[in-house]
Amino acid sequence: EEVGLAHVFQSQVISLVTGGGFDRYGELRLALVGSGVSWLPSLLWRLDKEWKGLRREVPWVRRPPSDYVRQHVRLTTSPLDLPAGPTALPDLVDQLGGGELLMFGSAYPDHDADLPAGELGRRLPEGVAQGVLRDNARAFYGLA
């Protein structure tokens, strides 16, 4: 069941970007909770690549799709669907262009809850932890 869940989230992002939803509703914000995060870098790359070649087909998409996602979409860190290894999380943050798209999510009280905030903070690259653990959500929800 959870294996295909990322595809559902991907289709929603693609639909909102390519259908012009973020242009039509400029204040719209989308929080993807429980979607995982590792699928996003390749999706953004593919959307931008295809948009460059097919812009005439979607003239209402005025900017690269990744710009819309960076402005309007945030993802929670749970489930943290990464391969094992000490560089997996820093590599993901690098592929996303920073940690601004990530907000802490614990999945508590689920049996498969991810890393506690303290452990996640220690694994994040320097300068990114405070944003992921607190500041990104505060800004996204207008609490900053």
PyMOL commands that set and color helices and strands:
alter all, ss='L'
color gray80, all
select helices_A, chain A and resi 2-18+21-24+40-57+65-72+88-95+117-123+129-140
alter helices_A, ss='H'
color red, helices_A
select strands_A, chain A and resi 30-32+73-76+102-103
alter strands_A, ss='S'
color yellow, strands_A
deselect
rebuild
show_as cartoon
